[in-house]
Amino acid sequence: MLSSILAKTAINIIDVSAADSQGMEQHEYMDRARQYSTRLAMLSSNLMHWKKLPLLPSLNNQPHQVLASDPVPFADLQQVSRIAAYAFSALSQIRVDAKEELVVQFGIP
């Protein structure tokens, strides 16, 4: 399990310390730049799906506007409550099954 976590982490990490490495070829730089650009484009396209909602009025400056504004739709309150219940249920079911030591001592003289 630890090896799997380390492998997934190694795949998803951008090693900026290796950018100045002399062992890296020009085509490797270009491949990584293309890969990072693709990842960024994918992530930014996912963000575009969120619709822009109007900002809530500041409670500190205009409390009467907040009190006079339309109430939050009941469906939205239900969705937030349902998501919170799912999150609570998921977190309460997390269990750690320790099978081996994660930290070991090296034989340093």
C-alpha positions in Angstrom: 0.0 0.0 0.0 2.8 2.4 0.9 4.6 1.6 -2.4 1.3 2.4 -4.3 1.0 5.7 -2.5 4.6 6.6 -3.2 4.3 5.7 -6.9 1.1 7.8 -7.3 2.8 10.7 -5.5 5.9 10.5 -7.7 3.8 10.6 -10.8 1.9 13.7 -9.7 4.8 15.7 -8.4 6.5 18.4 -10.4 10.2 18.3 -9.4 11.3 21.9 -9.8 14.7 21.1 -8.3 15.4 18.9 -11.4 14.8 21.9 -13.8 18.4 22.9 -13.6 19.7 19.4 -13.9 22.3 18.9 -16.6 21.2 15.3 -17.3 17.9 16.3 -18.8 17.7 16.6 -22.5 15.9 19.4 -24.4 13.2 17.1 -25.7 12.5 16.0 -22.0 11.9 19.6 -21.1 9.6 20.1 -24.0 7.7 16.9 -23.2 7.2 17.9 -19.6 6.1 21.4 -20.6 3.5 20.0 -23.0 2.3 17.6 -20.3 2.0 20.4 -17.7 0.2 22.6 -20.2 -2.3 19.8 -20.9 -2.9 19.2 -17.2 -3.5 22.9 -16.7 -5.9 23.2 -19.6 -7.8 20.2 -18.3 -8.1 21.7 -14.8 -9.0 25.2 -16.1 -11.7 23.8 -18.4 -13.3 22.1 -15.4 -13.4 25.4 -13.6 -15.2 27.1 -16.5 -18.3 24.9 -15.9 -18.9 26.7 -12.6 -21.3 29.5 -13.2 -20.5 33.0 -11.8 -22.8 33.7 -8.9 -23.4 37.3 -7.7 -21.3 38.1 -4.6 -23.2 38.3 -1.3 -23.4 41.7 0.2 -21.0 42.4 3.0 -22.6 41.9 6.3 -20.3 44.4 7.9 -21.2 47.3 5.6 -24.8 46.7 4.5 -26.7 44.4 7.0 -30.1 45.6 5.8 -29.3 44.4 2.3 -28.5 40.9 3.6 -31.7 40.8 5.6 -33.8 42.1 2.7 -32.3 39.7 0.1 -34.0 36.6 -1.2 -33.7 33.6 1.1 -31.5 30.7 0.2 -33.5 28.1 -1.8 -34.6 25.1 0.3 -33.2 22.7 -2.4 -29.7 24.3 -1.8 -30.0 23.9 1.9 -31.0 20.2 1.4 -28.1 19.6 -0.9 -25.6 21.1 1.6 -27.1 19.1 4.4 -26.9 15.9 2.3 -23.3 16.5 1.3 -22.3 17.2 4.9 -24.0 14.0 6.0 -22.2 12.0 3.3 -18.9 13.6 4.3 -19.5 12.9 8.0 -20.4 9.3 7.2 -17.3 8.8 5.0 -15.0 10.3 7.6 -16.5 8.2 10.4 -15.8 5.0 8.4 -12.1 5.7 7.8 -10.0 3.0 9.6 -6.3 2.5 9.5 -5.2 -1.1 9.3 -1.5 -1.0 10.2 0.3 -4.0 8.7 3.9 -2.8 8.8 6.0 0.0 10.1 5.9 3.1 7.9 9.1 4.6 9.5 12.1 2.4 10.0 15.5 3.1 11.4 18.4 3.0 9.0 21.6 1.3 10.2 23.6 4.4 10.5 26.8 3.9 12.6 
